[in-house]
Amino acid sequence: MFLNCHTYFSLRYGTLSEEELLDLAIANKQSSIALTDINNTSACLKFISKARDKNIKPVIGVDFRNGIQQCYIMIAKNNSGFLAINDFLSKFLHDKTAFPDVAPVLENVITIYSFEKALELDKNNFEENEYIGIGIKDLNKLRFSRYSNYEEKLVLLQPVSFRNKKDYNIHRLLRAIDTNQLLSKLPKEEQADPEEKMLSPDLLISAFKEYPSILKNSIEILNACTVHFDFSQSRKPQNLKKVFSSEELDFQKLNELCKEGLKKRYTIITPQIKERLQKELSLIKSQDYVSFFLINWKIIQYARSKNYFYVGRGSGANSIVAYLLRITDVDPIELDLYFERFMNEFRSSPPDFDIDFSTWDREDITSFIFDEFGKNNQVALLGSYVTFQHSGAVRELGKVFGLPKYEIDKLSKGSFIDNKLDDIAKLILKYSTYLDGKPNYLSIHAAGILISEKSIHYFSATYLPPKNFPTVQFDMHIAEDVGLYKFDILGQRGLGKIKDSLEIIKKNQPHIKLPDIHETKQFFQDPLINKMISEADCVGCFYVESPAMRMLLKKLRVNDYLTLVAASSIIRPGVAKSGMMREYIIRHRDKKRCEDAHPILLQIMPDTYGIMVYQEDVIKVAHHYAKLDLGEADVLRRGMSGKYRSRQEFQDVKNKFINNCIQNGEKIEVVNEVWRQIESFAGYAFAKGHSASYAVESYQSLYLKCYFPLEYMVATINNGGGFYTTETYIHEARKKGATIEAPCINRSNIETTINNKTIYLGFQHLENLKKITMVKIINERIYGNYKSLTDFTERTNIQIEQLDILIRINALRIFGKDKRTLLWEAYYKENTAPKYEHQHRIFNISTQEFKLPQFEITQLENAFDQLELLTFSLYNPFILLEKKPNQQYLSEDLKSHLHKIISIYAYLVTVKRTSTSNKKQMYFGTFLDKSGNWVDTVHFPLVAQKYPFTGKGIYRITGKVVEEFDFPSIEVTHLERMPYVVDPRFDPTYNRKVISETVVTKQLTISPNTTVT
């Protein structure tokens, strides 16, 4: 009987999940209800799936509203009706316009107007599909209304949004958050009726005893509606089925592309290669994944035609077909990649590729996909839900209750004593737990694109986020459940570095002939590159630059491609958490240790010494050790990601894993240990093909850094860096032989540039320098370099505050004058020269020159100006120390002081926070010593609490020097940030010293031709 039910996807209005709504229906003995969320279809597919599990017939539609005001309710009679509703809803969501007062007549759609709305519209004629909704509160009015005669058009309209008073309170809070008002000021018209509840059948029968046809009509509508989607394990994919005119032509094209690829990728085509290719092609055809490969091939073809850099990664790199189609650059034959991780006949979900493009190119690739495959509305971005989190919910509730900011901050951070909280604070904390995890608003999946055989509106309405690509209103889990599998198109800065590096090299060293960066096998054997890896000289290089990776490369003594592939997965948190990273290092360094391995596991995974390192190792162990079939093994592998772990199918496979092993004669303690390793690491490890893809890109980066370090560092800086801040990459460039120059008005651009071995920082690094100022400087420079301060100011006409920044960073040093002189002249001219904001002068107006004293500008003054304007100094930060260090230990001295307590001074680069097994906070610190070399520290919980990091700067680190696998670090016992000298620009003592040595300006109001004293 209930034709207007809401879930919490009636965003900032509803309070119930799909399951809670269905459980409410069961409690009220309803065999069918209609879900009609407000301007939203997010819950529809999950509602249908869950309803059938609970033996309730699902009916779906949309409650169309302009703001809070209801226009009408549309209910789908079948799938075609749902498509029509989604088409209609999407049009207005895209256009961001109000819904019309009168609904269009849509085929296979039932439209219900509320009683009040029908009266307001003075609607007399009703189409066959149109009805009037009557609530209990409308019955008295109905008796005296002309609509009392429309017996066949009257249906029950009892909205359902809450279960109880608590839900209603949550609703009011959500409405206050949505309207950004104090709860006490929330207008009644912005709130739902408190009686929007699912009333018992007996109550409804009693209330409508004079109009039994109203309940009868409502039940008939529910019975007339049937929307079906297949959520079974045997469901067929809903993705685009063919790329060319037929599925036969698609397969023919795929074969032709593979034959072409064989000639380009392999000099010798062995029987092993042929056998692997035929095996894959046969499975791809039988599983109906031909179009999946061709779609990805088309995307890659377009990218290559535009010279876009890309990396195909994920388990897709396990496929030789993907390698031949150039979707990936990883040779699965060379690495013996396990194809069954990517695709097998038992796998219920299709494979997927993750394709990375540079951040700059990704949007054009997305546009291409919409243009190429979306002609019949078959493409959309995948949505996601941003949910309320505890801290954010506390903040939102604090605002609607009118708390001051400082009190909200305390509650949000947990900085309070429970028994001292007032009633309002307790209420906020209580209701924040109810909001926690509920959807707040719709967003976009980081990478997913859906390409459907049917119109995307067959499954969902779409809306337009800021990028203006249609986006479905459900997430990846719902998409997979209904058979829509995403294509992952990601943006990655590392690829931008590679692309930009090549362009910068061509400009800076035009005589150099560069190799094809995509033919990476030439780099795997390069001794100079492999030496860099073994020394962990990888700052700026994709995936191998972090402190943790630097440590692992040294401990593993990585000096080849295959070991780097392993390292790329070992570094993942799961392998470390399981304790197997350490065991892998031991076995890699000492092969005799492999004798400790379980014989079956060693036989299954000889290349990783019997240790599970990759995701497919879970499949191998489950299949060969626990005797699960490949489909069950893949359920286990997917379940480890966490998002499937709660599903019953995963629990069933887990039980079968353990029981099979015990039946095969394994000891329970051994089985439990193997299971512990699987459970702790699988969700956080890479597929081997994915690791190999990362290793390929790492080698491309390492090649560029090895042979063109300065150009590569410039590209790194211009692409937003990587793991570290810009300061670290500038330091690295200096170590590689660069001269680093502050921004210069005649040499610098917005981005950082290089000329031979001199790197000029870009204007973009200057805090508070406006983009319009940068553009003015560069555009005006087309007509020639700036020759003087007067020339510069007259041609650019920039504001004095902006000029002040440029002078203090020494960007006008080319004029041969010190900063103080330039500042004096700039401010004098600002106060005396006429302003011409919007036109160039035809004639230059001469200005008076003044004889100023020779000012002394020290390194300290420059350093502090740089700290203020760049956020870092181009000088060695050790010149800023108030006192000279009394210990002179450097990073190179650590190994000669093993197991001794030493103190060392070092500049903080980055800190990694982690927690121990008992959840206590500890830290790993990364520093640079005075000579610019790394110092690594470990801060155990007691020390971390007693001696916390207190910000950027130079620290005196006291601790015990330890070493593991030839990698030294310091276990810190005492940490203290050392004071800098007083900023000389504001130190009266320092200024008096300057006055005693130089003549300074005492008076600014002077007449022309006067010598300033």
N, C-alpha and C positions, 0 to 999 in steps of 0.2 A: 504493500500500500504506500510505501514511502518513496516518493518520486524526486526528492530534493535533499540528498545527503551529502555532507561535506567531510573531507578529511583535512589534515593539517597542510595539505597542498593547496587548499584555499588560503593562500599565504597571508600570514599575519591576521588570520580570521578563525580558521578551523583549529581544532585541538586534537583530533583523533587520527591515529594511524589507520591504514587500510584494514589491518587485522583487528584492531580495536573496534572499528565500525562493524565488521562482520560478526565479531563476538557479541556485540550489542544486538545485532539482528537475531542471532541465535537465541539470546536471552529473552527476546520479545517474540519468539516463535514466528519469525518471518522467513519464508522460503525464497523470497526474492526482494531485492531493494535496488534502487537506482543511485549510482554515484554521480553527482553533478557538482564538481568543484567549480569555484568561481574563476572564470576566464582561464582555466587551466586543465590540462589532461594528464599531468604527471603521474597520477595514481591509477589511471584507468587500466593499464595492462597488468600491473601487479594485483590490482583488485580482482580482475577476471581470473587470474591464476589462483589466487588464494581462495576466492569464493568457491571455486569448484572443489578445492580440497576440503572445504567445510560444508559441501552439499547445499550451497545457496546459489540460486540462479543469478548471475550478475547482469545488471543493466547499466549502461553508461551514457553520459551526456555532459552538458556544460551549463552552468548557471551564469548567464551573461549579465554583467553589471557594468555600469558607468560609475566608478568609485564604489560607494556602498549601496547605491540605488539599483535594485534589481529591474532588469528590462524584461526578461523572459527566460524560461528554461527550455533547452532543446535536449531531446532524448533520441538516441539512435535506435531505429528498429532493427538494423542489421549492420554489417560491416560497411556497406555502401553509404548508409546514413551517417556512420561515424566519420567516414571520409568527407562527406558534405559538411558536417559540423566543423571539422578541423580546417577545411578550406575557408569556411566563413570566419571562424575565429582568427585564423592566421592572417587573413587580409587586414583586419582591423588592428591586430597586434603589430604587424609590419608597418602599417601606415601611421600607427599611434593616434588613431582617431576614435571618436566615441561611437558606440554601437547605435544603430537606428532604433527609434522607439518601437517600430513595427518590424517584426522579423520577416525575412523573405520566406516564401514557401519552398522548402527543400524536400526533395524526394527522399522517402524512407526516413524522415525525421518527424518526430512529434514535438510540437511547440506548446508550452503552457504559460499563460499569462496569469499573474496573480489577480485576485478579485479586484483589488484596489487599482492595479495597473489597467485592467480592462475598463473599469469605470472612468479612469483618467483619460484613456484614449477614446472613450465613448464608442467602443467597438461593438458593432451589432452583427456584422457578418463574420462568421468563423469558417475557415477552410476545413476540409475533412481531417487534416492533421492537427488542428488547433483546439486547445482546451482552456478552460478557466479553472484556476487553482483556488480551492476553498479551504481556509483554515478554520479551526474551532472558533476563533474570535470573529470570523466573518459570518457565522450562521445567522445571527440576529439581523444583520443588514441584508443578507440574502433573501430573507422572508419578504422584504419590502422592495426587492430589486427585480427589474425585468429579467435578470439572469436566472431567477428561480424557475423560469419556464424552459431554460436550456438544459433540461435534465441530462441529455446524452453527452453534453459538453462539460459537465462539472466533474472535477477530480479532486482528490485530497491533496492539499499542499501544506504538509506539516514538515518544515525544514528540520533537519537533524544536524546539529553542530557540536552538541555537548552531551555528556552523560549525567553530570551533576553540577553542584555549585562550584566545586574546585575548577572544573573545566571552564565554567562561565567566567570565573575570576581570571583564568589564564587568557581567555578570549579578550577580556577588557584590557588586560595588560598588553596584549599583542596589538590591539587597536590603538592604544596610546603610543606604543613604539612606532607604529606605522604612520600615524598622523603627527608624530613628534610633539606631543602635548603632555602636560601633567595629567595624571590619572584623574585628579579632582576636577580638571577642566574639560575632560572628554565629553563632547556633546552626546546626548541620547541617540541622535540620528546616526552617529558613527558606530553605534553598538547594535548587536543583534538582540532580538527579543530573548529574554532569559528562558523562555519556554521552547526554544529550538531543540527539543529532545525527542527521543524515540518513545512515543507513548504506547502503552500496552494496548493490544487488540480490543480487550474488553472495554477500556475507556473510550476508544474510538467508536466502537459499535454503539455504545451508549450515547455518545455525543452526537452521532449522525443518524440516530434512529428515525428522524423525520426524513432523512435523505439517504437511504441505504444505497441508492444508485451511485452516489459519489464514491463510496468504498468499492462497489462492484466495478465501476468504470476504471478505477485506479488499478485494481487487480488485473483487469483485462489488458490494460496498457503494458503492465509488466509481463504478462503472458505472451503478448504480441511481439516482444523485443528479444532478439537473440543475436548477440555479437560473439563471434568465435575467433580465437587465436590459438595456435598449436604451441603448447609449452612442454610437450612430451620430449623424452630423450631422443626419440626417432624423428623429431621435427626436421623439416628441410630448411636449408639456409634461405633467407629472404633477400639476399644480396643480388645485384645485377647478374643475370644468368649468361648473357652473351655480350661480347664486345663488337663483334662483326655481325654479319647478317644471319648466321646460324651457329649452333653449337658445334656442328661438324667443321665448319670453316675455322672456328676458334681453335679447335684442336690441331687442325692442319697448320695454322699459323704458328702455334706454339712449337710444333715439331720443326718447322722451317727455322724459327728463331734459334732453337737449340742447336741445330746443325751449323748455322752461321757462327754461333758462339763457340762451338767446339774448336773451329779453326783458329779463332782469335785468342782463345784462352789457353790452349794446350798445343805445344809443338809436337808431342807424341801422344796419340789417342790410344790408350791401353785398353785391353779387354775389361779391366776393372772399371774404367771410366764409362765405357759403353754399357756395361751391366748396370751400373748405378743409375745412369740416365734412363734406361728403359724401365727400371724398377720404379723410379719416381714418376715418370710420365704415365705409366700404367695406373698408379695409385691416384695421381692427380685427376685422371679422367674418370676413374670409377667413383671417386668421391665428389665429382662435379665441382672441382676447384680450378678448372681451366681459365674461366673468366677472371678469377681472383689474381692469377699470375699475369694475365694480359693487362688488367687494369693497372697493376703496379708497373708493368713494363712501359705502358703508355705514359705514366707519370714520369718515369725515369727518362724516357725518350725526350719528353718536353724539357726536362731539366737539363739534359745534355745539350739540347739545341740552343739553350739560353746560357750555356757555360756556367750553370749553377753547380756548386759543390754539394755533395750529398754523401751520406753513409747509410747503407741498408744494414740494419743490425737486428738483434733479437734472434730467436731460434730459427728464423728464416735463413740465416747464414748457414744452417746445416744442410741446405738444399743445393744440389748441383744445378738444377734448373734455374734457381735464383741467381747463381753465379754466372751461368751462361747468358742470362738475360740482362746482366750487369745491374741487377737490383742490389746485389751485394758484391763486395770485392774480396770475399773470403773463399778460398779453395777448400771445399769440404773433403776432397780426396787427400790433399796434403795433410790436413789435420785429423783425418779419420773421424769426421763429425757424424754423430748418431742421428740419422734421418728421422728415426721414430720419435725423437723429441719434438720434431717439427710437425710431423704428420704420420699417422698410422690408421689402419682400417678400423680400429676400435675407438678412435678419438671422437667424442661427441661434438666438439666444437672445432671449427676450421682453424687452420694456422693463421698467423698474422705476421706482417712485417712492420718494424719500426723504421721509418725512413727519416733521417735527420737532414735538414737543410740549414743554411745559415739563416739567422734571424731576419736578415734583410730580404732573403729570397722566398721565405716560407709563404708570405701572403700571396705572392703571385702564383705559386704552385697551387694554393688553395683555390684561387680564382680560376685557374686552368681546370681543376677537377670539377668545379661547378659548371663551367662552360661546356666541358667535354661530355660529362655524364649526367648533368642535371637538367637537360632540355625539357623533360616531362616532370619536373619537380621531384626528381629521384635522389637528390643529394641534400644533406644537411649536416651541420656540425652536431656533435654529440653533446648533450647537456650534462650538467652535474648540479648537485644541490649544495649550497652553502648553508650549514646548519649553525644553530646557536651553540656556542661553546660556553663553558661555565663563566670564564672571566668576562667575555663579551656580554653574556646575559646579565651578569651583575651590573655591568656599566649601563646597559640599556634600562634596566629596572631602576637603578639609582636615579637616572634622569627623570623617569616618569613619576617617581615618588618625590622629586624635588630636592634630592640631597646635593650638598655642595661638592665640588670636584674632589677636594682633599679627602672627604669621607668615602666617596665612590672609589678613589684610588686605594684606600686602605682595605675596603671590602673586597675589591677585585684582586688585590695581591695577597689576600689572606692575612694581612697585618692587623689582627685584632684578637682580643681575648673574649671567648664565647660568653662568659657570664657577665660581661660588661656591655653587651650589645643592647640597644634599645629595641622596641617592638618593630619599628620600621625596618631596621637593619636585619632583624631576624626574618621578617616577611620577605625581604629581598632575597636573602640567601635561600629561603625555603622555595620560593617560586623560581629561582634560577635553576634549581635542580629539575624542576618540571619542564623548563624550556630547553635544557641541555639536550642536544641531539636532534631537536625538532628543526625542520627546514625553515630557513629565514628568507632566502631568495634564490632564484635560479641563476646559474652561471654556465660556463662553458668548460667542457673537458679539455685538458691540456693539449690534446693532440688528435682526438678521435674524429673521423669523418665517416658518415654512413652513406653508402651508395646502394640504393634499393632497387629491386626489380619493379615494384609498384611505386606509386606516388608515396612520398614520405609521409603525407598526411593520412595515408591508410592506417598509420600506427600512432600518429601524434600530431597535435598542432605544433606550429613553429613560431618563434619570436625572433626579433632582430636585435642582438647585442650591438655594442658600439662598432664592431668591425663590419657590420651589415651583411653577415652571412646567415641565412636561415638556420636556426638551431632548435632541435627537438626539445621537448619538455620532460624527457626522462634521461636516466643515466646509463652507463655502460652495462650494468648488471641486468637491467630490464631489457636493454637492447639484445644482449646475448640470449636471455631467456626466451625471447620471441623469435630468435633466428636472424637478427640483424648484427652482423659482425663488422667491427670498425676497421678503418684504414688509419694507421697512425702516422701523421705528418707532423714532425716536431721541429722546433727551432733550436739551434745550437750555436753558441758563440765560437766554439772551436773551429768550425768550418769557415766562419767569417775570417778568422785569423789566417787560415791557410790561403784562402782566396786573395785577401788583401796583401799578404806577404808576397805572393807571386807578382802582383801589380807593383808593389813598392820596389821589389828587386829589379824589375824591368826598367823602372825609372832611375834608380840609383846606380845600377850596374848594367847598363843597356848592352854591354858586350857579352854578357853571360848567356849561354844557351842552357835553358833549364830542361831537365828530364820530365817525362809525363808523370805527374804526381800520383796518378791513379795506378800506375804499374809499380805497386809497392814491393814486389818480391826483390827488386833490385836493392831496396834499402835493408832487407832482412840480413843480408850478408855483409853489409858495410861495417868494417872493423871500427871506424871512428864513431859511428852511431852506437854500436853495441858497447863501446867503451864508455860513452856518455851514460848509457843506461846503467852499467855496472857501478859507475861512480855516482849515480842518482843526480846527475847534472841535468835536471829535467824541468826546472822552473819555467812556467809558461806553456808547457806541453800538455796536451789533452790527456786527462785522467791519470797521469803519472807524476804530477807535480806536488801533490799534497804532502805534508809532513809524514803521514802514515804510509803513503806509497813510497816516499823517499827511504823511510826506515825499512820497508819490506824489500825493496830492490837491493839494498845493501845486504840485508840478512840472507836473502835467497841467492845473492851473487848473480843476479839476472844479467845475462849478456847475449841473449838470443830471443828470437820471436816466440818460440813455443813456450818458453818459461815465462815470458811476459804475458802470454795468453792466460796461463795458469794464475799468475799474480793478479791479473785483472779481476778474477773471481774470488781468489783467496782473501783479498782485501775487504770483501763484503762482510757486513757485520755478522751474518749467520755462521760463516766458517770460523771466524774468530771466537764467537760465542760458544760454539760447540767444542772448542779446544783443539780443533783439527788444523787450524792455521799453524800453530806451533809444531804440531806433529808433522805436518807436511814439510816445514822448513828443516826439521831434524832429518827426516828421511831423504830429502833432496840433497842435503849436505853429506849424509852418511847413509849410503845405500844398504849397509848391513842392518840398519834399523828396520828395514822392510820385513825382516824375519818376525817382527812383532805383529805384523798385519794379519787379520783374519784371512785364511787361505782362499776362501771363496771370494771375498771382497778384493783381494789382490789379483785373483784371476779375472774378475769382472773389470777392474780398473787398474791395469798394470801401469798406464802412463801417469797416473796420479798416486802411485805407490799404495793402492788399496784404500785411498781416502776419497770421500765424496767431496768434490770441489765444484762441480757444475750441476745445474738443475737436472740434466738428463741422467746423472748418476743416481738420482732417486728412482727414475724409471728402471734403470739397469738393475739396481739392487732389489726393487720390488718384483721385477720380472724374473730375474735369474736366481735370486736368493730366497725370496718369499713365494715364488711360483704364482704371482698374480698375472693375469693376462695384461696385455699392453693398455687396454682401455682402463682397467682398474688401476694400473700403475700411474696412468696419466691423471686420474681422479686424485690419487694421492699427491702427485706433484703439484697440481693446481690447488689442492686443499691447503698446502703448506703456506700459501700466500696470505692466509688469514681471512680473506673475504669469503672463502668457501668452507673454512674449517668448521663452522657451525652446522653445515648441511648434513643431513642424515646419511647421504651417500658416502661422504667422507668418513664418517664414524663407522659405517659398515665395512669400508675397505680397510680402515685401521685395524678393526677387530680381526678381519680375515688375514691381514699381514701377520699379526702376532700368532694367531692360531696355526696358520700354515707352517711357520718356522718351527713351532713347538712340535707339530706333527712330523716334521722332517728330521726331528732328533736334535734340534738346537737347544742349548741350555737357556733357561729363561733369563738369566743375567746377561748373556750375550745378546739375546734378542732385544732386551730392554736397552742395552747400550747402543745397538745399531739404530733402534727406534729413536733414542734420545738424540743421536747425531742427525738423523733425518729431520726430526721435528724442530730442532734448534736452528738449522741452517737453511733449509730448502727454500723458504720464502724470501731469503735475502741473498741468494746466490744467483749468478748469471747462468744462462745457457752457454755452452762452450762456444757456439757460433757467435753469441752476443759478445763474449769476452774477446773472441778473435777479431770482431769488427772494431772494438775499442782499441785493440792492439794495433790494427792496421792504421787507424787514424793517429794513434800515438806515434807510430813510425813516420807518418807523413810530417807530423809536427816536429819530431826529433831531427828529421833530415833537414828541415828548414832552419832549425835552431843551430844545428851542427855546422852548416856551411854558410848560412846567412843570419847570424845571431842578432845583429843590430836591426836589420829590416824586420825580422820576426818579432822582436820585442816591440818595435813601433806598432806593428799590426796587432799585437796582443793588447797594448795600451789602448789603441783606438777601438778595439772590440770589447771594451769593458773589463779587460783583464781575465781573471779566471778564479783560482782559489784565493789569491792574495789581492792586496790593494795595489793601486798604481805605483805607490812608493816602492814596493818590492820589485816591480818590473823595471823601474828606472834604475834601481840599485843593480839589478842583474845586467842591464844593458851597459852600465858603467864598468862592471867586472869584465865584460866581454870586449872592452876597448872603446866604448863610446864616450864622446864629450857631451855632457848634458847641458843644454842652455835653457834658461828661463824663457818664457814667451817674449817675442820680439815683434814690434809693429811692422817691420819690413821683411821679416823672414817667416814668421809663424802663420799658420792657418788655424781654422777652428779645431781641426784634429792635429795630432802630433805628426811631425814630418822629420825626414832625415836627408841630409846632404853630405855625401861621402861618409864620414864617421861622426858627424855632428848631428845630434838629435835636438830639435827645437820643440819644446813642449807646446801643445796647442792651447789656444785661448779657452777652450772648454774646461780646462782644469782650474781656472781661476774662479774661486768662490765669489758669487754676487756680480760677476761680469755678465751683463745681459747679452742675449743672443743678437739683439738688434745692434749692439755696439760692435760685436765681432763681425757681423755682416757688413756694417758701414766701413770698418777698417779695411777689410779685404776687397770690397767692391771699389772703393776709392783708390786703392793701390794699383788698380789696373792702369791708371793714368801716370804711374811712376812712383818710385819710392818716396817716402816722406823725408824732407831735408832738414826740418827744424821743428821745434815745438809749435811755433806760430803756424808753419805750414800744415802741421798735423791737425791742430785745433781748428783752423779755418776750413780745412777740407772735410773733416769728419763732423765738426760741430757737436762733439759728444758732451754729455753732462760732466760737471766738475767731479762728481762722486765717482763716475766711471774712469775719468782721467786720473784721479787720485790712485785708483787700484793699479792702473797700468804703470804709473810712475814708480810706485812703491815696489812693484815686482821687477822693476828695472827694464821694462819693455821698451823704454825710450833711450837706452844706453848708447845707441848708435849716434846720438847727437854729441857725444863726448862730454856730457855734463853729468855731475853727480845728482843723486835723487833730491837732495835738499834744495839745490839750486833750481831744479826743474819744478819742484813743488812750489817754491817761492814765486817763480815766474808764472806758473799756472794759476795760482790763487790771486796774484796781482792782476793778471789779465782778465780773470773771471769777474773781478770787481770793477774793472774799468772799460773793458771792450764791449761795444754794442753787440746784440744778439741777432743772428739771422737764421731762424730755425728752418725755414722751408725753401731757401734759395741760395745758390752759390753767388759769391761776390764777383762782379765783373772786374773790379780793380782791387788789388790788395792794399790794405791800409797799413802804413808803416807804424811800428810800435817802438817805443823807447827801449833801449838796452841799458841794463844797469850793471855796474861793476860789483860783483858779489865776492865775498871771501872764498877761499878754498875750504870746502867742508870736508870733514873726515867721516867716511861711512865705514863702519867696521863689519866684519863677518857676522858678528852677533846680531847687529841691527838687521842685516840682510836675512839672516836665518829666521829671526822672529817675524819679519814681514812675510817670509815664505810660509811659515807655519800658519800665519793668519789667513793668507790669501790662497795658498795651495792645499792647506791642511797637512803639509809635510815640508821638510827642509831639503834643499839640494846639497847642503853641507853634511859632513859626517855628524850625526846627532851627538857624538861624544864631546863636541866643542861646547855644547850647551850645559854641561855639568857644572854645578857650583864648585865642587871640589874634585881635584884630579884623583882617579882611583888609586888606592894604595896597594891593590893587587893587580898584576898585569897578565894574569892567565888568559890564554886564548883557547879557542876550540881545539886547535892542534895539540894542546898540552894535555887533553883529557886522558888519552890512552896511557900516558906515562904516569898518571896519578890514580890508576884504578884502585878502588876500595878505600880511597882516602877522602877526607873532608876538605873541600876547597871552597873558595869564594871567587866568583867570576862576575864581571860586569858585562851585561848584554842588553841589547835593544829589543823590546817586545815586538814580534811580528804577528802572531796569532795564538789563540788559546782554544783548545778543544775540551769541552765539558763532557764527562761521562759519569757513569755510576757503577759502584761495586755491586757484587751479588746481593749484598744486604741493603741496596738502594741508597747508599751514602754517596755524596757528590765528591768527585775527584777531577783532576785536570791534567792535561798534557800541554806544556808550553813550548813554543817555538820562538827562538831568539836569534839575533845576529850579534856576533862579538865585534870588537872594535875594528878588526880587519875585514869584517863583512862575511864571516863564515858562520855556519849554522851551529846553534847550541840547542839541544833538546832536553826538556826537563819533565819530571814526573812529580805530581803533587798529590800525595795520598790524602784521604779525607781529613785527618786531624790537622795536617799542615795547611791544607786548602782552606779550612775554616779559620785557622789562627792567622794565617798570612795570605789574605786574598789578593788577587790582582786588583790594582787601583787605577787602571787606565794605561794609556799609551805612554811610553817613555823608556828610560834605561833603569834596569833593576840590578841590585847586587844580589846574586843568587848564591846561597850557601847550601852545600849538600854533599852527599856521597857520590863519587863517580862510580858508575856500574857499567857493565857491558853484557850484552846478550847477542850471540851470533856476530861478534865483531862490530856491533853497533853501540857506541858509547852514549850514555845519557847521565843526567844528574838527578838523583833522588833528593828532592829539596827538603831541607830542614828549616830554612829561614829565607824569607823573601822580603825585600824592601825596595820600593821605588825611590831612586835617588833624586834629590831636588835639582832643578835647573837653576841657572843664574837668574837674577831678577831681570825681567825684560828691560833692556837698556833704554828703550824708547820712553819708558815711564819711570825710570829710576833717577831721582834728583841727584844722588851721589855721582852716578855715571855722567849725567849732564854737566855737573860742575867740573868733572875731569875733562870733558870735551871742551868746555869753555876755557879752561886753562891752557888748552893746546891749540885751539883754533878760534878765529874770530867768528862770532855768530851774529845774526840779525837781531838788533834790539828794537828797531822801529820799522813799521810797515808803511806808515803814511809818510811819503817822501815826494819830493818834486823831481822831475826828469833831470837827467844828467848829474844826479847826485851820487857820490860814492857811498854805498851803504856800509855802515859800521855797527 
